[in-house]
Amino acid sequence: MNCDRARRALSERMDGEHLSRRAAAALEAHLRTCAACRAFESQAWALRERVRLGLAPAVPDLVEPIMAAVRAEARRRPIALRPVEPLEVPPAPGRRRPPLLRRLAPQLAAALIGILVGSLAVGGPWSPERPATAEDVTTGVLRAAARVTAYRASFRILERNLSPEVPLRELSMELWFRAPERFRLDVTDHTVPASDDSAPTDLRLVTDGQTWYLRSPPPCPTCPPRESLVTNRTPFSSETPVPADLVVPVATLSSPDGVRVESRDRIGGRWEVTLAMPFERAAPLFPFLELGGTWRPFYPHDRVEVTLDAETWAPLAWSVYPARGRERDQWALRFGLPEEPPDLPIMEVRRIAVSPRPPAETDFAIPAHVPASDAGAIPVGLADLPREAGFHPVAPERLDGLRLYRAVVPEPDAGAGASAILAYAEGLRWLKLAETRSPTSTAPLVDPHAEELPLAGGVAYYEPATADHGRRLVIHTAEGDLYLETNLPREDLLAVASSLPVRGLPLPRSWRLRESEIGTVERVTLEQAEAAAPFPLLLPETLPEGAALASVELVRTDGRIGVTLYFQGREVALGGTLRLHLEPGAALPTTSEPGVLTVELRDGPARYSPRSGRLEWISEGRYVSLEGPGLTLEQLVAVASSLAPAVPGPSGPASPTGMP
């Protein structure tokens, strides 16, 4: 194996693709003798977990007279909006920036802090006599998401251990929103720069729905900020996102899986609910980490505590606490992080106040001087859609309160068929339906590991929500494909899809078969895999909460047959996909991954590779690999210990029990 092929294989393995035993062994053999590829792997892992780095210019000084007005206004605010304590930031050499509250003075004095407009005060669905549950919270959040029309808020951000030179950083964040997609987010760094070679992380994201603008820190202190402008944007695009969970956390809390209610308290006459969840689940509440600038890394299982207003369901405060355990400690060493006590937050975000005036249209103004990239989603009137698209698009009969927001005809790619997009919205709730007429297409829209579901007499292919996109459903028909994406719950998505006047077909075999130089991978049913495998299949009786079997593949290499099973969450794909691979084998392949541990299982010793999240062992002549990059070792061991022979027939094993 040469360096080029080895690095492609490394990238495939990091992306979650399964490597055959032959390819894995060849890769490990190459890594043992090639220092350059070992360095490539180490750097790639570091880049995966670090956010982008950058610099930003200083912010102008503020004036003390405005602060007097701010203090007077603060004294008139309700008790529920508690004043923010002044921040104590350790002194650092170099140019100083004024404290956060002084720097916020013009915005505060100009009433640039917060608004909630519309029938948002829906309240909690529980009675005062019983404790709140995660299901109560998700119900309240979904109700609020349908009713919010506008929001204006200001927040304080504290970040610890960015670097040894910057142990504590303070930033402010301001938010403007008008339903469904007008959004603006400003982040200003108020921290003293560590040196002349660094500058604050200042960000601005603005979208009016059709146009999307991002300004992020420059690559050097003397360079201008980076600016990106996208026109003719696809509605609710995951490539040009609108981080609306800062208004009401509908993506974060669309499902109770993985969410624990910590407390419910009455503060200043209003109920507040505090929840706990892993960082990977709460990622939509930290959109600024992905927009650019310098940020510290976070471990996927760091604990996040989120406090919500139980009437409006707007997030009031959220903090990240370091997870406990050896895996987290090893991860921290890779990034040179200091010892972090589990009871001291490493990031805190707190809303400062809200105000009764909605954002003005001018708040969403987008610079005109920036070179634009045209996404090609041309808006058209509904009456003109059939003529512009070249066909009559189908529409769902059931919309559950959603209203048509935009109709779009994308510019066709070379060789692609005609297509049209219908986008529906209500408050923060949204659904888009894309239809492509291309019966001869050989490039499926569906993820190869999507779950096949019965739908209205046919079949459809479902993907749960991730930090990057909403829940997705693909329906393949004789005339083309229908693609649905939404932030609605799975049940609501399937109800809308069931009302479409189409019947979904199974994917053709040519779409289910993937070939490479080392063999073939074919998507099959569980029964087909049981019949083809030269060994009894094993299935887990314990799975992560909310997870279920999504797809099964036969892997054929060098005349050998292996079986790979993929499990994913029904609502949210926490930690990505859990993969179980079995094939004939009597010994584990060699590995060069650092930090490998030996774990005792029921079948004997197993090897755990922390970076890839993979547990491997030999069981009765079978090589077994269980891989879940987003799971802890304890969770992987729980799944591995529950493996049992598959029960013949379509029912498979007993219904898996969930685990936290």
C-alpha positions as CSV (number, residue, x, y, z in Angstrom):
1,M,0.0,0.0,0.0
2,N,1.5,3.4,-1.0
3,C,1.1,6.7,0.9
4,D,-1.7,8.0,-1.3
5,R,-3.8,4.9,-0.8
6,A,-3.0,4.8,2.9
7,R,-4.2,8.3,3.4
8,R,-7.4,7.7,1.5
9,A,-8.0,4.6,3.7
10,L,-7.3,6.7,6.8
11,S,-9.8,9.3,5.7
12,E,-12.4,6.6,5.0
13,R,-11.8,5.0,8.4
14,M,-12.2,8.4,10.1
15,D,-15.4,9.1,8.2
16,G,-16.9,5.8,9.6
17,E,-16.5,3.7,6.5
18,H,-15.7,0.0,7.2
19,L,-12.3,-1.3,6.0
20,S,-12.0,-5.0,5.2
21,R,-9.6,-7.0,7.3
22,R,-7.2,-7.1,4.4
23,A,-7.3,-3.4,3.9
24,A,-7.1,-2.7,7.6
25,A,-4.1,-5.0,7.9
26,A,-2.3,-3.4,4.9
27,L,-3.0,0.1,6.3
28,E,-1.5,-0.8,9.7
29,A,1.5,-2.5,8.1
30,H,2.1,0.7,6.1
31,L,1.7,2.9,9.2
32,R,4.3,0.9,11.1
33,T,7.0,1.8,8.5
34,C,5.9,5.3,7.3
35,A,6.4,8.2,9.7
36,A,4.8,10.6,7.3
37,C,1.5,8.8,7.2
38,R,1.6,8.4,11.0
39,A,2.0,12.2,11.3
40,F,-0.8,12.7,8.7
41,E,-3.1,10.6,10.9
42,S,-2.2,12.4,14.1
43,Q,-2.7,15.8,12.4
44,A,-6.0,14.7,10.9
45,W,-7.5,13.6,14.2
46,A,-6.4,16.9,15.8
47,L,-8.0,18.9,13.0
48,R,-11.2,16.9,13.3
49,E,-11.7,17.9,16.9
50,R,-10.4,21.4,16.8
51,V,-12.5,24.3,15.5
52,R,-11.2,26.7,12.9
53,L,-8.7,29.2,14.1
54,G,-8.6,32.9,13.2
55,L,-8.2,36.4,14.3
56,A,-10.4,39.5,14.5
57,P,-10.0,43.2,14.8
58,A,-10.6,45.3,17.9
59,V,-14.0,46.8,18.8
60,P,-14.2,50.6,19.4
61,D,-14.3,52.1,22.9
62,L,-17.6,52.9,24.6
63,V,-18.9,55.8,26.6
64,E,-19.7,56.0,30.3
65,P,-22.8,58.3,30.1
66,I,-24.7,55.6,28.2
67,M,-23.9,53.2,31.1
68,A,-25.9,55.4,33.5
69,A,-28.9,54.9,31.3
70,V,-28.3,51.2,31.2
71,R,-28.0,50.9,34.9
72,A,-31.3,52.9,35.3
73,E,-33.0,50.6,32.8
74,A,-31.6,47.5,34.6
75,R,-33.2,48.7,37.8
76,R,-36.6,48.7,36.1
77,R,-36.3,45.2,34.7
78,P,-38.3,42.3,36.2
79,I,-36.5,40.2,38.8
80,A,-36.5,37.2,36.5
81,L,-33.9,39.0,34.4
82,R,-31.1,39.0,37.0
83,P,-28.3,41.5,36.5
84,V,-25.0,40.1,35.2
85,E,-22.1,40.4,37.6
86,P,-19.0,42.3,36.2
87,L,-16.5,39.9,34.8
88,E,-13.1,39.5,36.4
89,V,-10.5,38.8,33.7
90,P,-6.9,38.1,34.5
91,P,-4.6,40.9,33.2
92,A,-2.6,40.2,30.2
93,P,0.1,42.1,28.4
94,G,-0.6,44.2,25.3
95,R,-3.5,46.3,24.2
96,R,-6.5,46.3,26.7
97,R,-10.1,46.1,25.7
98,P,-12.8,47.7,27.9
99,P,-14.9,45.4,30.1
100,L,-17.8,43.6,28.6
101,L,-20.6,45.7,30.1
102,R,-19.0,48.9,29.1
103,R,-18.5,47.6,25.6
104,L,-22.2,46.6,25.5
105,A,-23.4,50.0,26.5
106,P,-24.4,51.4,23.1
107,Q,-26.3,48.2,22.2
108,L,-28.0,48.1,25.6
109,A,-28.9,51.8,25.6
110,A,-30.3,51.6,22.1
111,A,-32.6,48.7,23.2
112,L,-30.6,46.2,21.1
113,I,-31.3,43.5,23.8
114,G,-33.9,40.9,23.2
115,I,-37.5,40.6,22.1
116,L,-40.1,37.9,22.1
117,V,-43.2,38.7,20.0
118,G,-46.3,36.6,19.3
119,S,-48.1,33.9,21.3
120,L,-44.9,32.3,22.7
121,A,-45.9,32.0,26.4
122,V,-47.4,28.5,26.1
123,G,-46.3,27.4,29.5
124,G,-45.3,24.0,30.8
125,P,-47.6,21.0,30.0
126,W,-47.3,19.6,33.5
127,S,-49.2,20.3,36.7
128,P,-47.5,22.0,39.6
129,E,-48.1,18.8,41.7
130,R,-45.8,16.5,39.7
131,P,-42.2,16.7,38.6
132,A,-41.4,17.7,35.0
133,T,-40.2,15.0,32.6
134,A,-38.1,15.2,29.5
135,E,-41.3,14.4,27.5
136,D,-43.0,17.4,29.1
137,V,-40.1,19.6,28.0
138,T,-40.0,18.4,24.4
139,T,-43.8,18.9,24.2
140,G,-43.5,22.5,25.4
141,V,-40.6,23.3,23.1
142,L,-42.5,22.0,20.1
143,R,-45.6,24.1,21.0
144,A,-43.4,27.2,21.5
145,A,-41.6,26.7,18.2
146,A,-44.9,26.9,16.3
147,R,-45.8,30.2,17.9
148,V,-42.7,32.3,18.0
149,T,-42.6,35.1,15.4
150,A,-39.7,37.3,16.5
151,Y,-36.9,37.4,19.1
152,R,-34.2,39.9,20.2
153,A,-31.7,38.9,22.8
154,S,-28.2,39.6,24.2
155,F,-26.0,37.1,25.9
156,R,-22.7,36.9,27.8
157,I,-20.2,34.1,27.1
158,L,-17.4,32.9,29.3
159,E,-14.8,30.4,28.0
160,R,-12.1,28.8,30.1
161,N,-8.7,27.3,29.0
162,L,-8.6,28.5,25.5
163,S,-4.8,28.4,25.9
164,P,-2.2,28.8,28.7
165,E,-2.0,32.5,27.8
166,V,-5.8,33.0,27.8
167,P,-7.2,31.0,30.8
168,L,-10.5,33.0,30.8
169,R,-12.2,34.7,27.9
170,E,-15.3,36.9,27.8
171,L,-17.5,37.5,24.8
172,S,-20.9,38.9,24.1
173,M,-23.5,37.6,21.7
174,E,-26.5,39.4,20.2
175,L,-29.4,37.8,18.4
176,W,-32.1,39.1,16.0
177,F,-34.8,36.8,14.6
178,R,-38.0,37.1,12.6
179,A,-39.8,33.9,11.5
180,P,-39.1,31.9,9.6
181,E,-35.6,32.7,8.4
182,R,-34.6,36.2,9.0
183,F,-31.7,35.9,11.4
184,R,-28.7,37.9,12.6
185,L,-26.0,36.8,15.1
186,D,-23.1,39.0,16.3
187,V,-20.3,37.7,18.5
188,T,-17.8,40.2,20.0
189,D,-14.7,39.1,21.9
190,H,-13.9,41.4,24.8
191,T,-10.7,39.6,25.9
192,V,-7.3,41.2,26.0
193,P,-5.3,39.7,23.1
194,A,-2.6,37.3,24.2
195,S,0.0,38.8,21.9
196,D,0.3,41.2,18.9
197,D,0.0,38.1,16.7
198,S,-3.6,37.4,17.9
199,A,-6.8,39.3,17.8
200,P,-10.4,38.7,19.2
201,T,-12.9,36.4,17.7
202,D,-15.6,38.6,16.2
203,L,-18.3,37.1,14.1
204,R,-21.4,38.2,12.2
205,L,-24.0,36.0,10.5
206,V,-26.9,37.6,8.7
207,T,-29.6,36.1,6.5
208,D,-32.9,37.4,5.1
209,G,-33.9,33.8,4.0
210,Q,-32.8,34.1,0.4
211,T,-29.3,35.7,1.0
212,W,-26.8,34.5,3.6
213,Y,-23.7,36.5,4.8
214,L,-20.9,35.4,7.2
215,R,-18.0,37.6,8.4
216,S,-15.4,35.8,10.4
217,P,-11.9,36.6,11.7
218,P,-9.1,37.2,9.2
219,P,-6.2,34.7,8.7
220,C,-3.7,37.3,10.1
221,P,-3.9,40.5,12.2
222,T,-3.3,42.8,9.3
223,C,-5.6,41.0,6.9
224,P,-9.3,42.0,6.3
225,P,-12.0,39.7,7.8
226,R,-13.1,36.7,5.8
227,E,-16.5,37.4,4.2
228,S,-18.9,34.9,2.5
229,L,-22.1,35.8,0.6
230,V,-24.5,33.3,-0.8
231,T,-27.5,34.4,-2.9
232,N,-30.5,32.4,-4.1
233,R,-30.1,30.2,-1.1
234,T,-32.1,27.0,-0.7
235,P,-34.7,27.4,2.1
236,F,-33.6,25.9,5.4
237,S,-30.3,24.9,3.9
238,S,-27.9,22.9,6.1
239,E,-25.0,24.4,4.1
240,T,-26.0,27.9,5.0
241,P,-27.6,27.3,8.4
242,V,-29.8,29.5,10.6
243,P,-28.9,28.7,14.2
244,A,-32.5,29.1,15.4
245,D,-32.0,26.9,18.6
246,L,-30.8,30.1,20.3
247,V,-34.4,31.3,20.0
248,V,-36.2,28.0,21.0
249,P,-34.1,24.8,21.1
250,V,-36.4,22.8,18.8
251,A,-33.5,20.8,17.2
252,T,-31.8,20.1,20.5
253,L,-35.0,19.1,22.3
254,S,-37.1,17.5,19.6
255,S,-36.7,14.2,21.4
256,P,-36.4,13.3,25.1
257,D,-33.7,10.7,24.3
258,G,-30.5,11.5,26.2
259,V,-32.1,14.4,28.1
260,R,-32.5,14.4,31.9
261,V,-34.5,17.0,33.9
262,E,-32.3,18.3,36.8
263,S,-34.7,20.7,38.4
264,R,-37.8,22.9,38.1
265,D,-37.7,26.2,40.1
266,R,-39.8,29.2,40.4
267,I,-37.6,32.3,40.0
268,G,-39.1,35.8,40.3
269,G,-42.7,34.5,39.6
270,R,-41.6,32.4,36.5
271,W,-40.8,28.7,36.2
272,E,-37.4,27.7,35.0
273,V,-36.4,24.1,34.0
274,T,-32.8,22.9,34.0
275,L,-31.8,20.0,31.9
276,A,-28.7,17.9,31.4
277,M,-27.4,16.3,28.2
278,P,-24.1,15.4,26.5
279,F,-22.4,18.2,24.5
280,E,-22.9,16.4,21.2
281,R,-26.7,16.6,21.9
282,A,-26.5,20.3,22.8
283,A,-24.3,21.3,19.8
284,P,-27.1,23.4,18.1
285,L,-26.8,25.8,21.2
286,F,-23.2,26.5,20.3
287,P,-23.4,27.5,16.6
288,F,-20.6,30.1,17.0
289,L,-18.1,27.3,17.4
290,E,-18.6,26.4,13.7
291,L,-18.6,29.9,12.2
292,G,-14.9,30.6,12.6
293,G,-12.5,32.1,15.0
294,T,-10.5,30.6,17.9
295,W,-12.3,28.3,20.2
296,R,-11.3,25.5,22.7
297,P,-12.3,21.9,21.9
298,F,-15.1,20.1,23.7
299,Y,-15.4,16.4,24.4
300,P,-18.6,14.8,23.0
301,H,-19.6,13.6,26.4
302,D,-18.9,16.7,28.4
303,R,-22.1,17.5,30.4
304,V,-24.2,20.5,29.3
305,E,-26.7,22.0,31.7
306,V,-29.4,24.1,30.0
307,T,-31.9,26.3,31.8
308,L,-35.1,27.2,29.9
309,D,-37.9,29.7,30.6
310,A,-40.8,27.2,31.1
311,E,-43.3,29.7,29.7
312,T,-41.5,30.8,26.5
313,W,-39.1,27.9,26.3
314,A,-36.3,30.3,25.4
315,P,-32.9,29.2,26.6
316,L,-31.8,31.4,29.6
317,A,-28.4,29.9,30.3
318,W,-26.3,26.9,29.3
319,S,-23.0,25.7,30.7
320,V,-20.5,22.9,29.7
321,Y,-18.8,20.8,32.5
322,P,-15.9,18.4,31.8
323,A,-16.9,14.7,31.7
324,R,-15.2,12.3,34.1
325,G,-13.1,9.3,33.2
326,R,-9.9,8.0,31.7
327,E,-11.1,8.5,28.1
328,R,-11.8,12.2,28.7
329,D,-8.4,12.6,30.4
330,Q,-6.6,11.0,27.4
331,W,-8.5,13.2,25.0
332,A,-7.6,16.3,27.1
333,L,-3.9,15.4,26.9
334,R,-4.0,15.3,23.1
335,F,-5.0,19.0,23.2
336,G,-2.7,20.1,26.0
337,L,-5.6,21.0,28.2
338,P,-4.9,21.5,31.9
339,E,-6.7,19.4,34.6
340,E,-10.3,20.6,34.6
341,P,-12.5,20.0,37.7
342,P,-15.8,18.4,36.8
343,D,-17.8,21.0,38.8
344,L,-16.3,24.1,37.1
345,P,-17.9,25.1,33.8
346,I,-15.5,25.4,30.9
347,M,-18.0,27.5,28.9
348,E,-21.0,29.5,30.2
349,V,-23.6,31.3,28.1
350,R,-26.2,33.4,29.9
351,R,-29.0,35.6,28.5
352,I,-28.7,39.2,29.9
353,A,-32.2,40.5,29.2
354,V,-35.2,40.8,26.8
355,S,-37.1,43.8,25.5
356,P,-40.5,44.3,23.9
357,R,-39.6,45.7,20.5
358,P,-39.2,43.4,17.4
359,P,-36.2,43.7,15.2
360,A,-36.5,46.1,12.3
361,E,-36.0,45.1,8.7
362,T,-32.8,47.1,8.6
363,D,-31.3,44.9,11.3
364,F,-31.0,42.2,8.6
365,A,-29.2,44.4,6.1
366,I,-26.6,42.5,4.1
367,P,-23.5,44.1,2.7
368,A,-23.6,44.7,-1.1
369,H,-19.9,44.9,-1.8
370,V,-19.0,41.3,-1.1
371,P,-18.6,38.9,-4.1
372,A,-21.5,36.5,-4.1
373,S,-21.8,32.8,-4.7
374,D,-25.1,31.9,-6.4
375,A,-26.7,28.7,-4.9
376,G,-29.1,28.6,-7.8
377,A,-32.4,28.2,-5.9
378,I,-34.5,30.6,-7.9
379,P,-37.8,31.6,-6.1
380,V,-40.9,31.5,-8.2
381,G,-44.6,32.0,-7.6
382,L,-46.7,28.9,-6.9
383,A,-48.8,29.4,-10.0
384,D,-45.6,29.6,-12.2
385,L,-44.0,26.5,-10.6
386,P,-45.2,23.9,-13.1
387,R,-44.1,25.9,-16.0
388,E,-40.7,26.8,-14.5
389,A,-40.0,23.3,-13.2
390,G,-41.3,21.5,-16.3
391,F,-43.7,19.3,-14.4
392,H,-46.5,19.5,-11.8
393,P,-44.8,18.9,-8.4
394,V,-46.7,16.9,-5.8
395,A,-47.7,18.4,-2.5
396,P,-48.7,16.8,0.8
397,E,-52.4,16.9,1.8
398,R,-51.5,17.0,5.5
399,L,-49.3,19.8,6.9
400,D,-50.3,20.1,10.6
401,G,-50.4,23.9,10.6
402,L,-47.5,24.5,8.3
403,R,-48.0,27.1,5.5
404,L,-46.3,27.5,2.2
405,Y,-43.2,29.7,2.7
406,R,-41.3,29.6,-0.6
407,A,-41.4,27.7,-3.9
408,V,-38.0,27.3,-5.6
409,V,-36.7,25.9,-8.9
410,P,-33.0,25.0,-8.5
411,E,-30.7,25.5,-11.5
412,P,-30.2,21.9,-12.9
413,D,-26.8,20.3,-12.7
414,A,-25.3,18.9,-15.9
415,G,-27.2,15.7,-16.8
416,A,-29.6,16.0,-13.9
417,G,-33.4,16.0,-14.2
418,A,-35.8,18.8,-13.5
419,S,-36.5,19.6,-9.9
420,A,-38.6,21.8,-7.6
421,I,-38.7,22.6,-3.9
422,L,-41.6,23.6,-1.8
423,A,-40.8,25.0,1.7
424,Y,-43.4,25.2,4.5
425,A,-43.1,26.9,7.9
426,E,-44.9,27.9,11.0
427,G,-42.8,29.9,13.5
428,L,-39.6,27.9,13.9
429,R,-41.2,24.7,12.6
430,W,-40.3,23.9,9.0
431,L,-40.4,21.2,6.3
432,K,-39.2,21.3,2.8
433,L,-40.1,18.9,-0.1
434,A,-37.7,18.6,-3.0
435,E,-38.9,16.6,-6.1
436,T,-36.6,15.5,-8.9
437,R,-37.9,14.0,-12.1
438,S,-35.0,11.7,-13.3
439,P,-36.1,8.1,-13.7
440,T,-32.8,7.1,-15.2
441,S,-30.7,8.5,-12.4
442,T,-27.9,6.3,-11.1
443,A,-26.9,8.6,-8.2
444,P,-29.3,8.0,-5.3
445,L,-30.1,10.8,-2.9
446,V,-30.4,8.4,-0.1
447,D,-27.7,7.7,2.5
448,P,-26.5,4.0,2.1
449,H,-27.3,3.3,5.7
450,A,-30.7,5.0,5.9
451,E,-33.5,3.0,7.6
452,E,-36.0,1.5,5.2
453,L,-39.6,2.1,6.4
454,P,-43.0,1.0,5.2
455,L,-44.9,4.1,4.0
456,A,-48.4,4.3,2.5
457,G,-48.2,0.9,0.8
458,G,-44.6,1.5,-0.3
459,V,-41.3,2.1,1.3
460,A,-39.2,5.2,2.2
461,Y,-35.7,5.7,3.6
462,Y,-35.2,7.7,6.8
463,E,-32.3,9.5,8.4
464,P,-32.5,10.9,12.0
465,A,-31.4,14.5,12.7
466,T,-27.8,15.4,13.3
467,A,-26.0,18.5,14.3
468,D,-25.7,19.3,10.5
469,H,-29.2,18.6,9.2
470,G,-32.8,17.9,10.1
471,R,-34.7,14.6,9.8
472,R,-34.7,13.3,6.3
473,L,-36.9,11.0,4.3
474,V,-36.3,9.9,0.7
475,I,-39.1,8.3,-1.5
476,H,-37.9,6.7,-4.7
477,T,-40.6,6.4,-7.4
478,A,-40.8,5.4,-11.0
479,E,-40.6,9.0,-12.1
480,G,-37.9,10.2,-9.8
481,D,-37.2,11.0,-6.1
482,L,-38.9,12.9,-3.4
483,Y,-36.7,14.3,-0.6
484,L,-38.1,15.6,2.6
485,E,-36.2,17.4,5.4
486,T,-37.7,18.9,8.6
487,N,-37.1,19.8,12.2
488,L,-40.5,18.2,13.1
489,P,-40.5,14.9,15.1
490,R,-40.1,11.6,13.2
491,E,-43.8,10.8,13.7
492,D,-44.9,14.1,12.2
493,L,-42.6,13.8,9.2
494,L,-43.9,10.3,8.4
495,A,-47.5,11.6,8.7
496,V,-46.9,14.4,6.2
497,A,-45.1,12.0,3.9
498,S,-47.9,9.5,4.1
499,S,-50.3,12.1,2.7
500,L,-48.2,12.5,-0.6
501,P,-49.9,11.0,-3.7
502,V,-47.0,8.6,-4.4
503,R,-45.9,5.1,-3.7
504,G,-42.3,4.5,-2.8
505,L,-40.3,1.8,-4.4
506,P,-37.4,-0.2,-3.0
507,L,-34.0,1.0,-4.2
508,P,-32.7,-0.9,-7.3
509,R,-30.0,-3.4,-6.7
510,S,-27.6,-1.2,-8.7
511,W,-28.1,1.5,-6.0
512,R,-27.7,-1.0,-3.1
513,L,-24.4,-2.4,-4.4
514,R,-21.0,-0.6,-4.0
515,E,-17.9,-1.9,-5.6
516,S,-14.2,-1.1,-4.9
517,E,-10.8,-2.6,-5.7
518,I,-11.0,-4.8,-2.6
519,G,-14.5,-6.2,-2.9
520,T,-18.2,-5.4,-2.9
521,V,-20.6,-4.1,-0.3
522,E,-24.3,-4.8,-0.8
523,R,-27.3,-3.6,1.2
524,V,-29.5,-6.6,2.2
525,T,-32.2,-7.5,4.6
526,L,-31.4,-9.1,7.9
527,E,-32.9,-12.4,6.7
528,Q,-30.7,-12.3,3.5
529,A,-27.7,-11.7,5.7
530,E,-28.5,-14.6,8.0
531,A,-28.9,-16.9,4.9
532,A,-25.6,-15.8,3.3
533,A,-23.3,-15.6,6.3
534,P,-21.2,-18.7,7.0
535,F,-21.6,-18.1,10.8
536,P,-24.4,-17.3,13.2
537,L,-25.2,-13.6,13.4
538,L,-25.1,-11.8,16.7
539,L,-27.5,-9.0,17.6
540,P,-27.4,-6.7,20.6
541,E,-30.2,-6.8,23.2
542,T,-29.0,-3.5,24.7
543,L,-28.6,-0.3,22.6
544,P,-28.1,3.4,23.3
545,E,-31.4,5.1,24.2
546,G,-33.6,5.6,21.2
547,A,-31.4,3.5,18.8
548,A,-32.6,0.8,16.5
549,L,-31.3,-1.4,13.6
550,A,-31.2,0.8,10.4
551,S,-29.5,-1.3,7.7
552,V,-27.5,-4.5,7.0
553,E,-24.8,-5.0,4.5
554,L,-22.9,-8.1,3.1
555,V,-19.2,-7.4,2.7
556,R,-17.5,-9.7,0.2
557,T,-13.7,-9.6,0.0
558,D,-11.3,-12.3,-1.3
559,G,-14.0,-15.0,-1.3
560,R,-14.9,-14.2,2.4
561,I,-18.2,-12.9,3.5
562,G,-18.7,-10.5,6.4
563,V,-21.9,-8.8,7.7
564,T,-22.1,-5.2,8.9
565,L,-25.1,-4.0,10.9
566,Y,-25.8,-0.3,11.4
567,F,-27.8,1.1,14.4
568,Q,-28.9,4.7,14.7
569,G,-31.2,6.9,16.8
570,R,-34.8,7.2,15.7
571,E,-35.0,10.9,16.3
572,V,-31.4,12.1,16.8
573,A,-28.2,10.4,15.7
574,L,-26.1,11.0,18.8
575,G,-22.5,10.1,18.2
576,G,-23.3,9.1,14.6
577,T,-24.0,5.5,13.6
578,L,-23.2,2.4,15.7
579,R,-21.6,-0.2,13.5
580,L,-21.3,-4.0,14.3
581,H,-19.2,-6.0,11.9
582,L,-18.7,-9.8,11.9
583,E,-16.6,-12.0,9.7
584,P,-14.7,-15.3,10.0
585,G,-11.4,-14.8,11.9
586,A,-9.1,-16.3,14.5
587,A,-6.9,-13.3,15.4
588,L,-7.2,-9.5,15.6
589,P,-5.5,-7.4,12.9
590,T,-2.5,-5.4,14.1
591,T,-2.9,-1.7,15.0
592,S,-0.7,1.3,15.4
593,E,-3.3,3.5,17.0
594,P,-2.0,5.0,20.3
595,G,-3.6,4.5,23.7
596,V,-5.1,1.1,22.9
597,L,-6.6,-0.6,26.0
598,T,-7.4,-4.3,26.8
599,V,-10.9,-4.9,28.1
600,E,-12.4,-8.1,29.5
601,L,-15.6,-9.3,27.9
602,R,-17.7,-12.4,28.4
603,D,-15.9,-14.0,25.4
604,G,-12.4,-13.0,26.6
605,P,-10.1,-10.1,26.1
606,A,-11.0,-7.3,23.7
607,R,-9.0,-4.4,22.3
608,Y,-10.4,-0.9,22.6
609,S,-9.1,1.9,20.4
610,P,-10.2,5.3,21.9
611,R,-9.6,7.5,18.9
612,S,-11.8,5.4,16.6
613,G,-14.2,4.3,19.3
614,R,-13.7,0.7,18.3
615,L,-14.0,-2.5,20.4
616,E,-12.6,-5.7,18.7
617,W,-12.5,-9.3,19.9
618,I,-12.7,-12.9,18.7
619,S,-15.8,-14.9,19.5
620,E,-16.2,-18.6,18.5
621,G,-14.2,-18.2,15.2
622,R,-15.7,-14.8,14.4
623,Y,-13.9,-11.5,14.3
624,V,-16.3,-9.0,15.9
625,S,-15.9,-5.2,15.7
626,L,-18.2,-2.8,17.5
627,E,-17.6,0.8,16.5
628,G,-19.3,3.9,17.9
629,P,-17.1,7.0,17.8
630,G,-19.7,9.0,19.9
631,L,-20.1,6.3,22.6
632,T,-18.0,5.8,25.8
633,L,-16.2,2.6,26.5
634,E,-18.8,1.8,29.2
635,Q,-21.5,2.1,26.6
636,L,-19.7,0.0,24.0
637,V,-19.0,-2.7,26.6
638,A,-22.7,-2.7,27.6
639,V,-23.7,-3.3,23.9
640,A,-21.0,-5.9,23.4
641,S,-22.0,-7.8,26.6
642,S,-25.6,-8.0,25.3
643,L,-24.8,-9.7,22.0
644,A,-26.8,-12.8,21.4
645,P,-27.5,-15.1,18.5
646,A,-30.1,-13.7,16.2
647,V,-33.6,-15.3,16.5
648,P,-34.6,-16.8,13.1
649,G,-37.4,-15.0,11.3
650,P,-38.3,-11.4,10.6
651,S,-38.7,-10.5,14.3
652,G,-34.9,-10.9,15.0
653,P,-33.8,-10.7,18.6
654,A,-35.8,-9.5,21.5
655,S,-36.6,-5.8,21.5
656,P,-33.4,-4.0,22.6
657,T,-33.4,-2.3,25.9
658,G,-32.2,1.3,26.1
659,M,-29.2,2.5,28.1
660,P,-28.3,6.1,29.1
